[in-house]
Amino acid sequence: MTTFTFSIPPVSFGEAFENVLGRSPGEADGEVGLYLTWIPSPIGPLLAGATHDGICMLEHSQPSTLASQVAEAGKRLNLPTLAGRNEHLKRLEDELAMYFEGRLQKFTVPLVTPGTPFQQKVWDALAKIPYGEVRSYREIARQLGTPQASRAVGQANGNNRIMIAIPCHRVVNHDGQLGGYAYGLDIKRQLLDLEKGILPSMPTA
C-alpha cells in the first residue's frame, strides 16, 4: 500500500519562489499577465498559473526546477509572469483540497490549453477518462481514429501542463504498467491510489 502523507512545502521553496518571481504570492491586482502561485499538496509543492481566462498551468515543482518552469510558462503563453492569485487560482486551490480529500472527482475551474489541434484532442480525451479508471496510449489513439499514433499520443500526454485537472496520470502502457510520467512514477502511483480510495493522511492542525 502506498503511504500518502500531506507535506508542507519547505521554506526553501517559498524562498525560491520569491527569488524567481520577485515577491511572495499575493492578491492579483489587475495587471495583465500570467499569475503564478504555489499550493501545498500531499505530493509536494504544486506550481499553479492562470490568466484572466482560466488555469493554464499546474505542475509539481521543486526549488531546483522552479526557475525553468516559470520561464517556460511565460514563453509558452507569451505573457509576463507575476506572483499573485486571481479568482481561478483560488478556485483551483479549493478544488485541489477537495480532490486530495477524496471529495471531488471532476474539476470545474476553467482551463486554458494552448496547443496543436492534435494535442487539444488528446487532452480532451484525457479529461474524459473517468475518475478511478485508466486508459492506454493505444486506446486513446484508437479513440481519436488514429490507431497508429500511440507514440504521438504519448508525446501529447507528456506536453500536458495542467496535471490532475487534465488527468494524464490515468494513461498507462497497453500491458497495464504505469509507463512514464513527467513528475515520477511514485507520484503517478500515489494519484492512482488516491482515486482507488487510498486517501492521504491530512494534517490535524
PyMOL commands that set and color helices and strands:
alter all, ss='L'
color gray80, all
select helices_A, chain A and resi 11-21+63-77+87-100+117-127+137-143+150-158+168-170+185-195
alter helices_A, ss='H'
color red, helices_A
select strands_A, chain A and resi 34-39+46-50+55-60+81-83+135-136+171-172
alter strands_A, ss='S'
color yellow, strands_A
deselect
rebuild
show_as cartoon
